[in-house]
Amino acid sequence: MIGTMRRLWLRIIPVKEPVGVVMMERMMRECTDTANVMGLIDASRHGMLFLNCIERAIQTAPHFDSESINPLVRFFSEIRATDSFLGLTTATFLWALEQGMPGENLTIFQRDSFRALYSNMLKAVQRLIFASDLTPTMHGLVKKTWSRALVLQGVVGNLFFSRVLASLKWLIPYLNRTDMDDIVTQFLALFHQIVENVDRFDEVVRPAVAEFGSIHARFGRLLHHNYPMVKDHMLQSLALSVREKYFTREVNLAWSTLLDKVQGVLLQTYRQNKSVREDAKQFLQLYSKHKKLGREAFRTRMKQIKQEILSTGTYRHTYDELCFGLRTAWRNSRACIGLLSDINDLVIRDRRNLTHPDDIFDASLDHLREGKNSNIKPMLTVFAPLNNIQSRSGIRFWNSHLLSYAGYRLANGSILVDARNGLLTSTIAHSGWAPPP
């Protein structure tokens, strides 16, 4: 079974991008549950993300690597994927595979092999997305328990930290440098915000916890390696502060579920910060070698970057770093026809200061005008990235190119002209754009 999938996948790899695009467009077209998040979907990028997760699962089979599906979990969570949408993806995935093999159909054995693999992936995705959801009853139990705990201000926080410090003595030197009462106050304030907005977890709690996790990223390994023990200390502290007779099995389950969700956000922030720091260090080493920067200059800049990552979850390149990174990436690209030019001929327009859609639109038109003024010249315009690692808003282009052909859906379901733009064309037409007769 594994050998069959791997041999077939070798035939899909050369056409992976178009297969991903048609798969994602069909999912969006056939499942109205996701219509309200159309602006979050990039058929090309998310199609590739989807197929890369499949490819990783095939490579690691028969041992299923759950880490490989995390990008898929984040994607499905962002678009608020429902059970019906996830169920639709199985048939659509098998259909998309056949689109990559014109004139052929999957055999029954091939279908069963890929269906079994994808079914296991989907179960893991659903478990990570839905298993730890808090019910309205749990919301009520958490809020009622917290109101009891707040009668004795500070008891929960003091109990929790005394238990944690007794178990993790290596934390004592860090916490001795600060006011312990202030730490307890911040802790209670965070949990009060979590409890008060427990029914608005994604909108309010997740950003607040992510910001807290970024600020205190240096304690990331505390959660990473000791979370079950830390969670147990919190549950016991709550039980003692409200009296154990009120901390029933149902209340324990509600708090346990909430703490699991909070821990998930903190761990994701810690891993992302760690990954960003590692990537930044590699980039700065390459940049320093090229620019012949000294060791002291490297250390100074790396220290600045680490501080910025701790504060925001990311960092901002200087203009010189930006130009070096873009020219290096362009030189190493195999898909650009402009590579006949010298890399120093690449014009880089830094427009990271623009935030308003009208300004971004004008800058995009300027890019077209300047890039094709007399002779076509290689040019890149850089806009601002997301503000932080948890942000869901930012600058997004629905279209994959500034200029491209539309895709018109015909009565028989096929798309005339450019199939990659079928979903985009129908969406903007629905918003009021009138296509030419």
Salt bridges, closest charged atoms under 4 A:
GLU30 OE2 - ARG26 NE 2.89
GLU55 OE1 - LYS16 NZ 2.77
ASP65 OD2 - ARG56 NH2 2.70
GLU98 OE2 - ARG111 NH2 3.21
GLU104 OE2 - ARG11 NH2 2.53
ASP112 OD1 - ARG115 NH1 3.33
ASP133 OD1 - LYS261 NZ 3.85
ASP202 OD1 - ARG206 NH2 3.07
ASP260 OD1 - LYS231 NZ 3.12
ASP320 OD2 - LYS291 NZ 3.60
GLU321 OE2 - ARG301 NE 2.80
ASP350 OD1 - ARG352 NE 2.89
ASP358 OD2 - HIS356 ND1 3.84
ASP366 OD1 - ARG369 NH2 2.64
GLU370 OE1 - ARG349 NE 3.43
ASP418 OD1 - ARG420 NE 3.32
